[in-house]
């Protein structure tokens, strides 16, 4: 994949594809590296190397974007980063890329599942829950979304202090910036807090909708602490933060970075995620059969 940003070429695109599965990396991540296990001179980019066996009827895609700390926790004002270079920008690019591909390949009616790591989950949640106005293609993409897998995505609720604390943990792990140099983290976290609230309202609305299908959600949390230069940083997103109300979280025996990298199909984390994706696809097939049967009666 020569291009660093956008969707690039599909990782898997079978002729019989009937659903799209889209991967979204998080802070400091990469469209391929985030999902790639390396060791013993081997590499496994599991969305491409393993997942097609579990989901043979899915077109599999991976979205890349510039995932710098300041894009998630921006300064505002003339002295700092312009407001538009934020998570909104990435959410827009995600949907524009997907809409463009689906229109080009005449697959706009296809259901979609997202798989997100860390703050990439908030890029996705923002894209799904914000108002799309007259952008009918993006609104349609929201309606076609049937599931989201969150891996270590923080959902801190409506507490600015909690969001600021999570930002400090993220800084410890992902940035060379000294914590003392980053001020006003509570205010800088406000956008993520608003996304959290809007996404939960979106899920409730879809659950109550008589026309739109409810959105399946799976939340996974890391079990192991992160270390940097020999120093223990700790858990980046703990269990209580990695869960949405009403969703039972599952653990992955890895740290925050490695929780989305799998050596082979026997790893427990891979089995849990791939089985969940496979089940959602199977449930969709079953609903299609039931709907066809009812229409014939």
Rosetta blueprint (number, residue, H / E / L):
1 X L
2 X L
3 X L
4 X L
5 X L
6 X E
7 X L
8 X L
9 X L
10 X L
11 X L
12 X E
13 X L
14 X L
15 X L
16 X L
17 X L
18 X L
19 X E
20 X E
21 X E
22 X E
23 X E
24 X E
25 X L
26 X L
27 X L
28 X L
29 X L
30 X L
31 X L
32 X L
33 X H
34 X H
35 X H
36 X E
37 X E
38 X E
39 X E
40 X L
41 X L
42 X E
43 X E
44 X E
45 X E
46 X H
47 X H
48 X H
49 X H
50 X L
51 X H
52 X H
53 X H
54 X H
55 X L
56 X L
57 X L
58 X E
59 X E
60 X E
61 X E
62 X E
63 X E
64 X E
65 X L
66 X L
67 X L
68 X L
69 X H
70 X H
71 X H
72 X H
73 X L
74 X L
75 X L
76 X L
77 X L
78 X L
79 X L
80 X L
81 X L
82 X L
83 X L
84 X L
85 X L
86 X L
87 X H
88 X H
89 X H
90 X H
91 X H
92 X H
93 X H
94 X H
95 X H
96 X H
97 X H
98 X H
99 X H
100 X H
101 X H
102 X H
103 X H
104 X H
105 X L
106 X L
107 X L
108 X L
109 X L
110 X L
111 X E
112 X E
113 X E
114 X E
115 X E
116 X E
117 X E
118 X L
119 X L
120 X H
121 X H
122 X H
123 X H
124 X H
125 X H
126 X H
127 X H
128 X H
129 X H
130 X L
131 X L
132 X L
133 X L
134 X L
135 X L
136 X H
137 X H
138 X H
139 X H
140 X H
141 X H
142 X H
143 X H
144 X H
145 X E
146 X E
147 X E
148 X E
149 X E
150 X E
151 X E
152 X L
153 X L
154 X L
155 X L
156 X L
157 X L
158 X L
159 X L
160 X H
161 X H
162 X H
163 X H
164 X H
165 X H
166 X H
167 X H
168 X H
169 X H
170 X H
171 X H
172 X H
173 X H
174 X H
175 X L
176 X L
177 X L
178 X L
179 X H
180 X H
181 X H
182 X L
183 X L
184 X L
185 X H
186 X H
187 X H
188 X H
189 X L
190 X H
191 X H
192 X H
193 X H
194 X H
195 X H
196 X H
197 X H
198 X H
199 X H
200 X H
201 X H
202 X H
203 X H
204 X H
205 X H
206 X H
207 X H
208 X H
209 X L
210 X L
211 X L
212 X L
213 X L
214 X L
215 X L
216 X E
217 X E
218 X E
219 X E
220 X E
221 X E
222 X E
223 X L
224 X L
225 X L
226 X E
227 X E
228 X E
229 X L
230 X L
231 X E
232 X E
233 X E
234 X E
235 X L
236 X L
237 X L
238 X L
239 X L
240 X L
241 X L
242 X L
243 X L
244 X L
245 X L
246 X L
247 X L
248 X L
249 X L
250 X E
251 X E
252 X E
253 X L
254 X L
255 X L
256 X L
257 X L
258 X H
259 X H
260 X H
261 X L
262 X L
263 X L
264 X L
265 X L
266 X L
267 X L
268 X H
269 X H
270 X H
271 X H
272 X H
273 X H
274 X H
275 X H
276 X H
277 X H
278 X H
279 X H
280 X H
281 X H
282 X H
283 X H
284 X H
285 X H
286 X H
287 X H
288 X H
289 X H
290 X H
291 X H
292 X H
293 X H
294 X H
295 X H
296 X H
297 X L
